[in-house]
Amino acid sequence: MKFQLSSKRILMILTAAMLCLTIVAGPPLQAMAQEKGVARLVVDGQEHAFSIAPVIIGKSVLVPMSDIFKALGAEVNWSQERKEAEAVKPGTSIIIKADSRTAFVNNRVIELPQSAVIIEGRMMVPLLFVSESFGAAVDWNAETNTATIKMPEKKEEKRLSYADAIKQGIQKSFAWQSAQISAEKASNRNQDFALTLGEYALPSIRAKEGLKLADKWGEMQLALTADQAGTSVKSYMDAVSLKLEKQKNLKDKIEFLERKLKAERLKYDYGMLSLNDLRDVESTLFTAKQNLVILEKELDTAYEDLNYALGYPESQRDLPEYDLKYVPLPETDLEKKIKDDTASDPYLWFAMQQRELAQFALTTYEYNADSQSWTLTKLDLSSANLNAANTEKALAKTIRSRYDQIRLLEENLESLQITLDQTKRSVNAARLQFDIGMITKIQLEEARRNVCDLEIQIHELQLKHKQLTEIFEKPYLAPDYISGSGQSAS
């Protein structure tokens, strides 16, 4: 007869098991905290102070989490709900939880000789484990109570900052170079065309007004194309960074699946797994390897786009700066936003200036002096009116569309974040099951991999949100609302 446990009964068993582990573990933490502590911590010759005294539990030295991670140069995210910390440095991620002897290093399960604990409201983590996980060498001097840490030598990695890339991208931008030439030509034409004082020549006056407009628009376009080139460069950099993040995640997944397949084959050999289940794992691994090949081609293309924009050799592979701070769009009065942008948008301003110039030409038309017919002059005004009206209408539509897309992304991100939180809670439950021997290390790592996949999805949407927000706030950075023929004053 098949026996099933209810979820409530399983929870009772887990709680009882953890209580037993706590009883076996030894004396209360308060008593442990009274043991001899570490007096000094020296990292690469620099001494660091502790916010509270470290403690020795068994053979492990435990130090304040925030202090050691700061000294090692790691960024820390703390979850009060899960009593869990994640410390990250380039290439290394550590997840450690209070009262658990199971940690994750780059998503692989590591069993600790001593769990992290909370003392006086502070998370205390094993010094040796944390330091060695970041590749550091640790020396403990019992006589002086000094922990000396030597960090590994930093590999020289050519980093590409946003500021440097934007500066380079503007200089290499064909659009900016063309705008520079056009602006200079418009300025020279305007300066060279002089009106004779007192001379009554309306066609000449109209020509001068047109040259003045072209001169001013040339200056504005120079600034616009610079801003647009900078935005494009940042987008290329972020595209590369996201591909690199996906590549690392996929490589980690393949490495995990290879270990899982090895374990599953062993189970199959002993009759503990069906052939279909084994084939499923093999198929998943094969698909992941194919996806990696595709992704690496996409990464090459993303680098080619970036290098072309910067004028770098096609094979250059700088590591770009990556800033993915997600900030939801504040409450926005959309109609006011449209009104304000309509009043300040440079492309709409130019379309309206062209309309005024066409109106002036019709108003001051002289049958015997003008080279162009009345009919054509009137058609010029109709065209300018139509262009200005269409630009204004398209601008409003673009702003609304971008706003809707941003809000939709935020809803999707909120939903994914809820799923991510639930998945992290599931990992905590799986960690508890692993601690008492109910699941295998592979099963726990698989639960953790679900978190990694969700985080990649979230980062991809956050990047889209970041880029959309930028062109929502400044529509002229991506002026797809203008007609290609209506923005020249020549």
Steps between C-alpha positions, in 0.01 A plus 500: 500500500638843403545731797473879457584775747296817517685832461416580862650175622815556289539847653468352850768241419736765359451726801564214739810398307644852507428522873699181550788645298494814714514294821790293372689802369630605840476786751291812449636775279519740792748267670698456178529875458693518825782289355824653388439733200705629211665830578620604155424447134761596242414489127788560259690686771208723595344459844120498528293566810212277607162642597465220758758253627545181295448167674643150485253212479666162497789541257338777298556872530179694434512869410233764435362452151490866399857560620666207323313547174584870497867421568502249215338749261176305451151644454247355743125449474325397823157337526352551845213265417728208409788600732721461196786703353630505144849640447616570147833583339578471130503128423390386846168485682454368855163433663509419869210457741486529877487166687559294186811301420420523132624788287511570127817608321427585137177299547684185608414351838777524759464331839649706782676370811325780691182684411464877505323628810331818619647653817375827647298553184808468275563227245830321576658300217790251487815698420688218326211395276412854391861601430597184311180516293626831364838341424684656794768337715434513876758479779393472863740599779366359826752686715402847377141411409557640152346385175710602201344478156682531172274557201588345165674722250249684287505406135554796276165534328434781257182663621292733287318771693180665379669842503798395289286299258250783451781749432658262249165409344409863436833569331460192277130551425431550130180689583688737733780555247243571229314739733827676571564556129139608439509743793822657375364534146175656628693744715724606210205542264320715755807718558577535129148615409474867594201726447558854377359746753201689369458273202143378445544138388251261656642191329839584650344550844326164472824334391681651799233376741538153353877511543468619861266210575738254333789641703319462832367156410852390407622588850205316657556191286862486608388470864218260411717258307755503783229404753363235265845352436561481875168323555577249225842425648351435843245267342776309320697470825199376694418249225853357531479490880167316496636246249804446723272445799291252302814325380629451855161374617475255210854370552421445869181321400686271258758419767217417742316286242818304429534418869130418519525271196790315661293444814192399299697246298617343823139479619399350166775237525359390836144494373394810695414709190310431182659531158250775406603709801867454409429604141323814628815610681714425194261700281502796741880501499516479120255792466698709747821445302324598177363813668852589614629483141217731387556736793872529434428596137258764628770623739746533211240704308437722805875562531526577128224762535675657799845495341366650176335784694828568682730453201675206669634186330227242447679246721538730802328369813492766773287434805234775508374685804158365595253701706164332536336682787128451461288803590127485418362800316351750747134595486466698179240748377515374142306789346726754669803302386376509140427873526845576641679285241298658220624839616865395528559231238770619254361314200152640549650844556678477166185382320311800642781736397480363148126563505551860608760547227260361238224729628733798481592407142132489398410818686783697337467343156567734206384393158766684305791442739473137612644225288250244630131508412224591748357149471829334596551743788152421629570126468819550701290645781250211481789252519656683797163510680450129440852415617466702822156353579617143431816546709296632794250215471771235460693638798195470726435148373863400558498633857179311581630181340828513693315572823271200448797277422679612817196433719453158340863416567459608862199272540696210352796577724277511807355162407846352438626640829217326686591175323867555585420553870289184504780308326755623754272383781482162325880490495501568873263209553719282277808607698327388820416168338861459388632580849305205643572267209164499323628614159831482313751774427401487131135559589591799717719651227220447249268701722761775512536496121132596469587818690785577257277458194237731648761762586618503137142554383460786746827665394397483135171677574674752727737586216207558264336712769816707544531568128130576454498735798790695354328560166167565675656777704682637193302396189747671266763236587306259278299730267300236314208744500650725232474463122826451319439784258391777729812577704727676254528878476720508196 
